[in-house]
């Protein structure tokens, strides 16, 4: 395998996009093992950067599709792995990419912190095509994703993650494992898919409801939902609570009462 000789221009390009490249090999190996505990036919890697994680994923997957927005980094990846079969480098913005086009896949990556939430929503939208996902995120985001109802960390992203998957923090990753080191702690998170509630025909409509419930996080459900559902919102037993105090199942129950006829039905 060709050594990782990254041109100065490429390093500057990565810094311009606010990227922090993970370079600690034992952590890279743990991430790849968590994403692919056994041989996998396909892994979609988001933000491969210089290809550090790509190298380990290629040892475990028959094919890796690496989505990289930076043209210089994309070209560097093609050059570095030019003699390695199984890698497809896609030069594209992941937020504008159809992740379902490659079929069922494992998703892995070191996610850019400033667009973590929209990337995760695209991953969750894969539904049954998602075999599992293992990503690096800011530790604060990881704690939000795995938060329990009633805690301050619980929010809209918590509900989205738990509606479609079972998220779990695998291990922390210190700033020193990156180049350049970020100013925050990071964590590896694994998402194991699970089907949403069987009677939920329109998850998007439910998530719109959840967005309204969390619109002003410190306000009660009555205050957040009354503009949309009128006086009935004040009559719900949960009206005096905040959205963060309800589990996904309780929010689903409230949604069914607020909108008994699912728009998709």
Beta strands, then each sheet from edge to edge (+ up, - down):
strand 1: 21-22
strand 2: 43-46
strand 3: 64-68
strand 4: 87-91
strand 5: 105-110
strand 6: 130-138
strand 7: 165-173
strand 8: 178-179
strand 9: 186-193
sheet 1: 1+ 8-
sheet 2: 4+ 3+ 2+ 5+ 6+ 9- 7+
end
